[in-house]
Amino acid sequence: MTPAMRPTRRGVVVLAATPVLFAAGQWAGYPLFLALAGFCGGILLAAVALTARRPRVRVTREVYPERVERGGAAFAKLRVRSTANRRQAGFTAGDRIGSGFHAVAVPALLPHKETERVYDLPTGRRGRHQVGPLTLDRVDPFGLGRAHVTTGDTTTLWVHPRVHPVRALAGGHPRHHHEGVASNDALRGSFDLREVREYTVGDEVRHLHWKATARTGQLMVREYIDPDQPRFTVLLDTRFPDALFEEAVDVAASLVAAAAGAGHRCRLVTSCGLDVATAGGPSAVRLLLDELTVLDPHRDPGQALVPGSLSRSGGGGLAVITAGLPPADLASLTGVRSRYSPLVVVVLGGGAVPVVPGAKVVAATGAVDAVRRWNVVMPR
C-alpha cells in the first residue's frame, strides 16, 4: 500500500498559491503568472511522487534477551538489506519501541547488500512491549510534503518485574505418616516410591512389582509414601496506587520465583480474579513472571481482597501482599487462616500495621525493604 503524502506548511502555501496564480494569469493575461502556476503544480506532483516511494529494503530484527527484568540490559539487532538493483540512498528512520521511537541511521547500500545496527532497548517500564516496525518520514527536497512509511517485521520484548533474592517459603500437609524424612526432590504426585520389598500377607495386590517378581522368583511389592509436597500461594492485592503497585508486583515476583524455582508447587492469585497454579520449575517461573508482567492495578471500591477460590482450597504456605487490611478484608483473611500454614502478610507503604491472628506480619516501605525483612523473619 502506497503511503499518502501530507503537505507541510510550505506545501499548503504552494498548494493554495497555484490556483490563485493560474486564475490571475488567465484574468490579467500575464504569462509569468501562468508559468509560476505551472511550476508550483509541477513541484507538487514531484513531491507526491518522491514521498510516496517506499524504500526498497527488507528489515528484520532480533531482541536479546526476549525477557529481561525491569532495569536490566536488553538490545535489538536490526538488519537492513537492500532489495534494489541499484544503489539505495541512506536514510534516517525511527524504530518503534512501545509508544516511543529510537532513531536509526541507515547508510547508503549497494545492490542487495546488508547492514546491521545494534542499539539498547529501554527497560525501565514493566510490560510487554512491541519493537518495530521501522518507520520513515520521507520529505521531498522542496519540503512541500511528508509521508509516513513503515517497513520490516516486529517482535516483542517482555520486561519482567524486578526479582530480589528471597528465601523460599512452602508448606505441606502429609495425609499419612511414614518413617524418615520425605524428600522434596523429583516428586511425582500424591505418592512417592520408597522401596521394593518382599510381599507379606496384607499387602495390596495392586502394588505387586511384576518385573522384580520375575527377576527374583518371589512376590515383590512396591512400598509408597505420601510425602510433604511443598505448596505456596501468593495473594496479591491489586488495589494499590500506581507507584506502590510496582513495588507490590516486585515482591510477588520475588516470592513466586523463589518458590517455583525451588521446585515447589506455586500458585499466584490476585484480588482482581487472576488465578494461576503451576507445578514448579523453570517453566513455571517464566509463566508466573509473564502473568505479572501484564498485570494492571484494579481499584474497584467493592472489590474483596480474598477471592472465593482461596476459601474453597487450601494447603501449603500463603503470603498476602497488601497496602492495608480494613475490617472486611481482615475478617475474610481470618476465615481462610486454618487452610494455610504458614500465613504471612506483607504490608507495603508504611501505613498502620494490622494484627492478624496466627499470622506473621511483615511491614515495609517498598520491595527491597520487604524482602530484607522477609529474609530475617522467615526460617531457613
KABEL-V520494 format. One record per residue. N is the residue number from 1. RES is the residue in one small letter. PHI is phi in radians with two decimals (999 if undefined). D_FIRST is the distance of its C-alpha to the first C-alpha in Angstrom with 1 decimal. Layout:
BEGIN
((N | RES | PHI | D_FIRST) (N | RES | PHI | D_FIRST))
END
This chain:
BEGIN
((1 | m | 999 | 0.0) (2 | t | -1.37 | 3.8) (3 | p | -1.20 | 6.4) (4 | a | -1.49 | 9.2) (5 | m | -1.42 | 12.6) (6 | r | -1.96 | 15.5) (7 | p | -1.20 | 18.9) (8 | t | -1.41 | 21.6) (9 | r | -1.06 | 25.2) (10 | r | -1.12 | 25.9) (11 | g | -1.13 | 23.0) (12 | v | -1.10 | 24.3) (13 | v | -1.11 | 27.7) (14 | v | -1.15 | 26.7) (15 | l | -1.10 | 24.6) (16 | a | -1.26 | 27.7) (17 | a | -1.31 | 30.1) (18 | t | -1.04 | 28.5) (19 | p | -1.17 | 29.8) (20 | v | -1.15 | 33.0) (21 | l | -1.13 | 33.8) (22 | f | -1.13 | 33.1) (23 | a | -1.11 | 35.3) (24 | a | -1.13 | 38.0) (25 | g | -1.12 | 38.0) (26 | q | -1.18 | 38.4) (27 | w | -1.28 | 41.0) (28 | a | -1.55 | 43.1) (29 | g | 1.32 | 42.6) (30 | y | -1.71 | 41.6) (31 | p | -1.09 | 39.5) (32 | l | -1.09 | 38.6) (33 | f | -1.13 | 36.7) (34 | l | -1.15 | 34.8) (35 | a | -1.15 | 34.0) (36 | l | -1.12 | 32.8) (37 | a | -1.10 | 30.6) (38 | g | -1.13 | 29.1) (39 | f | -1.10 | 28.7) (40 | c | -1.09 | 26.9) (41 | g | -1.10 | 24.5) (42 | g | -1.15 | 23.9) (43 | i | -1.24 | 23.1) (44 | l | -1.16 | 20.7) (45 | l | -1.12 | 18.7) (46 | a | -1.12 | 19.0) (47 | a | -1.10 | 17.8) (48 | v | -1.09 | 14.5) (49 | a | -1.15 | 14.0) (50 | l | -1.25 | 15.1) (51 | t | -1.35 | 13.2) (52 | a | -1.39 | 9.7) (53 | r | -1.33 | 10.4) (54 | r | -1.36 | 9.3) (55 | p | -1.09 | 12.6) (56 | r | -1.53 | 13.5) (57 | v | -2.40 | 15.1) (58 | r | -1.98 | 15.6) (59 | v | -2.02 | 16.9) (60 | t | -2.25 | 19.4) (61 | r | -2.54 | 22.0) (62 | e | -2.24 | 25.3) (63 | v | -2.05 | 27.4) (64 | y | -2.23 | 31.2) (65 | p | -1.36 | 32.8) (66 | e | -1.26 | 30.5) (67 | r | -2.23 | 33.3) (68 | v | -2.56 | 35.4) (69 | e | -1.22 | 38.0) (70 | r | -1.00 | 37.3) (71 | g | 1.53 | 38.2) (72 | g | -1.41 | 38.0) (73 | a | -1.65 | 36.3) (74 | a | -2.56 | 32.8) (75 | f | -2.52 | 30.4) (76 | a | -2.02 | 26.9) (77 | k | -1.93 | 26.5) (78 | l | -1.83 | 23.1) (79 | r | -1.96 | 22.5) (80 | v | -2.08 | 20.1) (81 | r | -2.08 | 20.1) (82 | s | -1.30 | 19.0) (83 | t | -1.92 | 17.4) (84 | a | -1.52 | 18.1) (85 | n | -1.59 | 21.2) (86 | r | -2.39 | 22.4) (87 | r | -1.03 | 23.1) (88 | q | -1.72 | 20.3) (89 | a | -1.14 | 21.2) (90 | g | -1.24 | 22.0) (91 | f | -2.73 | 20.3) (92 | t | -1.98 | 21.1) (93 | a | -2.31 | 18.8) (94 | g | -2.05 | 19.6) (95 | d | -1.64 | 19.7) (96 | r | -1.23 | 19.6) (97 | i | -2.30 | 23.0) (98 | g | 1.11 | 23.6) (99 | s | -1.73 | 23.3) (100 | g | -2.01 | 23.9) (101 | f | -2.38 | 22.5) (102 | h | -2.12 | 24.2) (103 | a | -1.21 | 23.9) (104 | v | -2.23 | 23.2) (105 | a | -1.65 | 24.1) (106 | v | -1.79 | 22.6) (107 | p | -1.29 | 24.8) (108 | a | -1.08 | 24.1) (109 | l | -2.12 | 23.6) (110 | l | -1.29 | 25.1) (111 | p | -0.93 | 23.3) (112 | h | 1.05 | 22.6) (113 | k | -1.73 | 24.6) (114 | e | -2.27 | 24.1) (115 | t | -2.31 | 25.3) (116 | e | -2.08 | 26.2) (117 | r | -2.33 | 26.4) (118 | v | -2.06 | 28.6) (119 | y | -2.59 | 29.1) (120 | d | -1.30 | 30.9) (121 | l | -1.83 | 29.4) (122 | p | -1.26 | 31.0) (123 | t | -2.24 | 33.1) (124 | g | -1.41 | 35.1) (125 | r | -2.16 | 33.6) (126 | r | -1.08 | 34.1) (127 | g | 2.60 | 31.2) (128 | r | -1.79 | 28.3) (129 | h | -1.94 | 25.6) (130 | q | -1.46 | 22.1) (131 | v | -1.97 | 21.6) (132 | g | 1.78 | 18.1) (133 | p | -1.42 | 15.2) (134 | l | -1.28 | 15.6) (135 | t | -2.06 | 14.5) (136 | l | -2.30 | 14.7) (137 | d | -1.63 | 15.6) (138 | r | -1.60 | 15.3) (139 | v | -2.14 | 18.0) (140 | d | -1.27 | 19.1) (141 | p | -1.05 | 22.8) (142 | f | -1.55 | 24.1) (143 | g | 1.25 | 22.9) (144 | l | -1.61 | 21.5) (145 | g | -2.45 | 17.9) (146 | r | -2.45 | 16.0) (147 | a | -2.25 | 12.4) (148 | h | -1.68 | 11.8) (149 | v | -2.02 | 9.8) (150 | t | -2.07 | 10.3) (151 | t | -2.66 | 11.1) (152 | g | 1.60 | 13.8) (153 | d | -1.55 | 15.6) (154 | t | -2.24 | 18.0) (155 | t | -2.50 | 21.7) (156 | t | -2.12 | 24.5) (157 | l | -1.95 | 27.6) (158 | w | -1.68 | 30.5) (159 | v | -1.78 | 33.0) (160 | h | -1.31 | 36.2) (161 | p | -1.08 | 39.1) (162 | r | -1.32 | 41.8) (163 | v | -1.89 | 44.5) (164 | h | -1.76 | 48.0) (165 | p | -1.11 | 50.9) (166 | v | -2.52 | 52.8) (167 | r | -1.32 | 55.6) (168 | a | -1.23 | 54.5) (169 | l | -2.03 | 56.2) (170 | a | -2.69 | 56.8) (171 | g | -2.51 | 59.5) (172 | g | -2.61 | 60.6) (173 | h | -2.23 | 63.1) (174 | p | -1.15 | 64.9) (175 | r | -1.60 | 66.2) (176 | h | -2.43 | 69.1) (177 | h | -1.42 | 71.4) (178 | h | -2.65 | 71.5) (179 | e | -1.40 | 73.3) (180 | g | 1.43 | 71.8) (181 | v | -1.71 | 68.6) (182 | a | -1.29 | 65.4) (183 | s | -1.46 | 62.7) (184 | n | -1.65 | 59.3) (185 | d | -1.59 | 57.7) (186 | a | 0.94 | 55.8) (187 | l | -1.19 | 56.7) (188 | r | -2.05 | 55.8) (189 | g | 2.54 | 56.4) (190 | s | -1.26 | 59.3) (191 | f | -2.25 | 61.9) (192 | d | -2.16 | 62.3) (193 | l | -1.28 | 64.5) (194 | r | -1.63 | 67.6) (195 | e | -2.88 | 69.7) (196 | v | -1.98 | 71.0) (197 | r | -2.40 | 74.8) (198 | e | -1.20 | 77.6) (199 | y | -1.19 | 77.7) (200 | t | -2.21 | 80.3) (201 | v | -1.03 | 81.5) (202 | g | 1.82 | 79.2) (203 | d | -1.21 | 75.9) (204 | e | -1.18 | 72.9) (205 | v | -1.13 | 72.8) (206 | r | -1.19 | 69.0) (207 | h | -1.68 | 69.0) (208 | l | -1.08 | 70.7) (209 | h | -1.79 | 69.2) (210 | w | -1.23 | 69.7) (211 | k | -1.13 | 68.7) (212 | a | -1.17 | 71.2) (213 | t | -1.11 | 73.8) (214 | a | -1.17 | 73.5) (215 | r | -1.29 | 73.7) (216 | t | -1.69 | 76.8) (217 | g | 1.43 | 78.6) (218 | q | -2.20 | 78.9) (219 | l | -1.14 | 76.9) (220 | m | -2.15 | 74.3) (221 | v | -2.22 | 72.2) (222 | r | -1.53 | 69.2) (223 | e | -1.91 | 70.0) (224 | y | -1.88 | 67.2) (225 | i | -2.21 | 66.8) (226 | d | -1.87 | 64.6) (227 | p | -1.39 | 63.3) (228 | d | -1.23 | 62.2) (229 | q | -1.56 | 58.5) (230 | p | -1.09 | 57.0) (231 | r | -2.36 | 54.7) (232 | f | -2.54 | 53.0) (233 | t | -2.15 | 51.1) (234 | v | -1.96 | 49.3) (235 | l | -1.88 | 49.0) (236 | l | -1.83 | 46.6) (237 | d | -1.33 | 47.0) (238 | t | -1.72 | 43.6) (239 | r | -1.70 | 45.2) (240 | f | -1.32 | 45.3) (241 | p | -1.09 | 44.1) (242 | d | -0.98 | 40.8) (243 | a | -1.11 | 42.5) (244 | l | -1.28 | 45.2) (245 | f | -1.09 | 42.9) (246 | e | -1.09 | 41.4) (247 | e | -1.13 | 45.0) (248 | a | -1.12 | 45.7) (249 | v | -1.13 | 42.7) (250 | d | -1.09 | 43.9) (251 | v | -1.13 | 47.3) (252 | a | -1.06 | 46.0) (253 | a | -1.08 | 43.9) (254 | s | -1.12 | 46.9) (255 | l | -1.21 | 49.2) (256 | v | -1.23 | 47.0) (257 | a | -1.15 | 46.0) (258 | a | -1.18 | 49.7) (259 | a | -1.23 | 50.8) (260 | a | -1.15 | 48.1) (261 | g | -1.13 | 48.4) (262 | a | -1.49 | 52.1) (263 | g | 1.53 | 51.4) (264 | h | -1.42 | 52.4) (265 | r | -1.12 | 51.0) (266 | c | -2.31 | 48.9) (267 | r | -2.36 | 47.5) (268 | l | -1.98 | 45.3) (269 | v | -2.21 | 45.8) (270 | t | -2.17 | 44.6) (271 | s | -1.21 | 45.9) (272 | c | -1.63 | 42.5) (273 | g | 2.02 | 42.7) (274 | l | -1.19 | 41.2) (275 | d | -2.61 | 43.5) (276 | v | -2.16 | 42.8) (277 | a | -1.95 | 45.6) (278 | t | -2.31 | 45.6) (279 | a | -1.63 | 48.1) (280 | g | 1.63 | 47.9) (281 | g | 1.85 | 46.8) (282 | p | -1.01 | 43.8) (283 | s | -1.14 | 41.3) (284 | a | -1.19 | 42.8) (285 | v | -1.03 | 42.5) (286 | r | -1.11 | 38.8) (287 | l | -1.08 | 38.3) (288 | l | -1.17 | 40.4) (289 | l | -1.19 | 38.8) (290 | d | -1.07 | 35.3) (291 | e | -1.11 | 36.6) (292 | l | -1.24 | 38.0) (293 | t | -1.10 | 34.9) (294 | v | -1.76 | 33.0) (295 | l | -1.40 | 36.1) (296 | d | -1.98 | 36.2) (297 | p | -1.19 | 39.4) (298 | h | -2.29 | 40.6) (299 | r | -2.00 | 43.3) (300 | d | -1.31 | 44.3) (301 | p | -1.01 | 48.0) (302 | g | -1.57 | 49.0) (303 | q | -1.37 | 47.6) (304 | a | -1.52 | 50.4) (305 | l | -1.30 | 50.6) (306 | v | -1.68 | 51.9) (307 | p | -1.27 | 49.8) (308 | g | -1.10 | 51.7) (309 | s | -1.09 | 50.6) (310 | l | -1.27 | 52.8) (311 | s | -1.31 | 55.7) (312 | r | -1.73 | 55.5) (313 | s | -2.24 | 55.2) (314 | g | 3.01 | 56.9) (315 | g | 1.80 | 58.2) (316 | g | 1.49 | 57.7) (317 | g | -1.51 | 57.1) (318 | l | -2.32 | 55.1) (319 | a | -2.03 | 53.6) (320 | v | -1.94 | 52.6) (321 | i | -1.98 | 50.5) (322 | t | -2.61 | 50.8) (323 | a | -1.74 | 51.6) (324 | g | 2.88 | 54.7) (325 | l | -2.20 | 56.4) (326 | p | -1.13 | 57.4) (327 | p | -0.92 | 60.2) (328 | a | -1.14 | 58.0) (329 | d | -1.20 | 56.0) (330 | l | -1.09 | 59.2) (331 | a | -1.16 | 60.8) (332 | s | -1.18 | 57.9) (333 | l | -1.22 | 57.9) (334 | t | -1.11 | 61.7) (335 | g | -1.18 | 61.2) (336 | v | -1.80 | 59.3) (337 | r | -0.98 | 61.4) (338 | s | -1.25 | 63.6) (339 | r | -1.53 | 60.6) (340 | y | -2.33 | 59.6) (341 | s | -2.67 | 61.5) (342 | p | -1.43 | 61.1) (343 | l | -2.06 | 59.3) (344 | v | -2.21 | 58.0) (345 | v | -1.96 | 56.5) (346 | v | -1.78 | 54.5) (347 | v | -1.90 | 54.5) (348 | l | -1.82 | 52.2) (349 | g | 1.88 | 52.3) (350 | g | 1.32 | 56.0) (351 | g | -1.46 | 57.0) (352 | a | -1.13 | 60.0) (353 | v | -1.58 | 60.8) (354 | p | -1.33 | 61.4) (355 | v | -1.82 | 64.2) (356 | v | -1.99 | 63.1) (357 | p | -1.01 | 66.1) (358 | g | 1.34 | 65.9) (359 | a | -2.20 | 62.8) (360 | k | -1.58 | 62.2) (361 | v | -2.02 | 60.4) (362 | v | -1.96 | 58.4) (363 | a | -1.78 | 57.8) (364 | a | -2.61 | 55.4) (365 | t | -1.51 | 53.4) (366 | g | -2.77 | 50.2) (367 | a | -1.15 | 48.9) (368 | v | -1.08 | 50.8) (369 | d | -1.12 | 54.0) (370 | a | -1.15 | 53.6) (371 | v | -1.23 | 53.3) (372 | r | -1.13 | 56.2) (373 | r | -1.19 | 58.4) (374 | w | -1.03 | 57.2) (375 | n | -1.14 | 58.3) (376 | v | -1.38 | 61.7) (377 | v | -1.53 | 62.5) (378 | m | -1.45 | 61.1) (379 | p | -1.23 | 63.5) (380 | r | -1.28 | 62.8))
END
